[in-house]
Amino acid sequence: MSTAQISDFKAIDFSKADARALRLKGENLNNLPDLSKRLTDGLYTEAERFRAIYKWVCENVSNDYNLYFKNKARRENYKGDSLKLEQWNTKFRKILFKKLLRDKRTICTGYAYLVKELASLADISCVVVQGYGRVSSTEIDNLSLPNHSWNAVKLNGKWYLCDPTWAAGIPDPETNAFSFQYNDGFFLAEPRLFAFNHYPIDSKWWLLTDGIPDFDTFLRSPIIYGNAYRNLEMLNGPLKMHHSIKRNETIAIELQLNKALEDRKIGFVIDSGSSQWEAKPYAITYDNKSLEVEHQFNSRGFYDVHLYLDKDLIATYTVEVN
């Protein structure tokens, strides 16, 4: 099950499915059976039919961050009162789906629901997975309630993982305004990479045969970004975010790339809290898409270490140098 990922479909050209999704851009959600049929008609494989559905949802539904923060605040307020929490969840579902169907604006629950419904109408087995999602802005000390939803889809008898919410686009860091920016890395993602920032409530949706992390390990993991899914097969290490080292020691980050490195620029941005600067790697080791990048610390302090491939932010670690 751990090999269930996009590489299983190297022989399939998804351009026809993508073109179908593009041709139906702007369609409304008034008739889901008709939309599902129009998206999938004439596409011969399950993977192509699901791709057309997934791509259409990611390109046509906006993430409503104000709605997300409103729901988050209410759930935090009611987490000590199960009755009020359930009442709010019921009320919010009505608000959520009304906004989805009317405005094509939603949060993760709506994205996952819509993908599941359209796939099911095309006779593709698909479920909504509930759990915890972790990004750079997540307050892990307050992560006591499930906060994210995504999909598992069954293709050719195997289950695969997708995250249409994070694939659809990104927020403006200052205004939280959503902009479409499709990220194909979240389509049939590598489960081991997915596990860095997705923690399902039901353990069967890890799609891992071993190495399933406990919740504390999940919270201690490094931060990886959407660009990691575009560039990596796996982040091999370190597997925890925070490190304590001595002066003149190095930290080494090990990556398995999904394509050859070629002439891509590798670098760090180091943030001390009071200043920020770019840094070249202390050492680079590369062999057959396996990459190790080192940085050496010569001064005491506490640092955020951001790893980049070209302009793509891949991962963040914190390092305390004594």
Secondary structure, DSSP 8 states (H G I E B T S, - for coil): -TT-SGGGGTT--THHHHHHHHHTTT--SS-HHHHHHHHHTT--SHHHHHHHHHHHHHHH-EE-HHHHHHHHHHHHHHTT-HHHHHHHHHHHHHHHHHHHHHHSEE-HHHHHHHHHHHHHHTT--EEEEEEEE--TT--GGG--S--EEEEEEEETTEEEEE-HHHHHEEE-TTT--EEE---GGGSSB-HHHHTTTEEESSGGGG--SS----HHHHHHS-EE-HHHHHHEEEEEE--SSEEEE-TT-EEEEEEEESS--TT--EEEEEE-SS-EEEE--SEEEEETTEEEEEEE--S-EEEEEEEEETTEEEEEEEEEE-
